[in-house]
């Protein structure tokens, strides 16, 4: 027996010949929650399992009720990640509303072709 998520499931190993004559019974047992393993010479080969319906589609904002409150320090920089921060001379992009273009200052990190 195997235990998963506070439920007990039976595991039954059958020989490769048994499904030839008792497939309907094995399918019923699988539908009842039993795990059926088909073996060849006591070596597990195939698992007979129930096809589950697909999970419901994800919804945007579906987990918003999980975040109750963010502390005042949520946006503060993390002190122990200094090694991972970009160098001070990194490229900085600024959008100019007047000209409608983006200006880049600092090092040029554009890909070379």
N, C-alpha and C positions, 0 to 999 in steps of 0.2 A: 504494500500500500504506500501511496505517496500522499503527503499533506501539502495542500496549496491554499493559501488565503483562508485559513480556518475551516476548510472543507476536506474531507477524506475522499480520495479517489482510489479505486481499485485498479491495479495493473495486472493485466492478464496476458501471458505469453502463450501463443498457440503455434503449432507447427505449420509449415507452409501448405500442408495438405488439407488442414481443417477448413479454411475459407472456401475450398472447392465444393464442399458439401454442406457447410453451415454458415454461409455468408449472411443470410438474412438474420440469423440469431446473433451473429457478431455485430452486425449493424445496430440491432436493437440494444445490445449491451453498451455499445459506444454512445448511442443516444441517451441512455440512462446514466451516463457519466463515467463509465468504465473506460480505462485506457487499454486498447488492444494493440499488442505488439505481435507482428507476424515474424517468426524466426525460421531460419534454415539451419538445421543441425545445432540447435540451441544458440545460434548467433542471431541477435536481433537484426532484422533487415528493413522492416516497414512498420510505420505506426498508422493505425486506422483511427482517424479522428473526425469529429463533427465539424462541418463547415459552418462557421458562425456568420451571422448577418454583419454587414459592415458597420463600423462605428458611425455615429451621426457626424455630419460635417461640422467643422470648427466654425465658430461664430466670432467675429471681431468684437472685442470687449466682453467676451464671455466670462472672464476671470476677474473683472474689475471689482467684484465684491470681496475678493481676497485681500486686497491692499486697503487696510483700514486707515492707516495714518503713516506718513513719512516724517521722520524727525527733522528738526531744523538744520542738522548737519548733513542732510542727504546730498546736497550739491557741493559740499566741501571737497577739496582735493585729498586723495589718499596719500598719506605720508610715506608709506612703505613701497610705493610704486615709482619712485624717482628714477630708477634704472631703466624703466620702460617708457618714460616720457620722451617725446621728440626733442631734438636739440633746439636751442634757442634760435638758431639760424634757419629753422624750417620754413618752408613755403607758407605764406599766409595769403589767402585769397580774400579780396574785398570787392563787393559789388557796388558799382557806382550807379545810383538811381538817375543821375543827370545824363550820363552818356549811355546807360543801359549795357555796359560791358563789365567784365571782370578783370581786375588788375591783380597781378601777382608780384609779391615782393619777396626778397630773400633768395635762397638757393633755388636753382632751376632743377627740379626733379623730373622733368618730362622725359618720357622714354626716348631713347636714341634708336634711330632706324638705320 
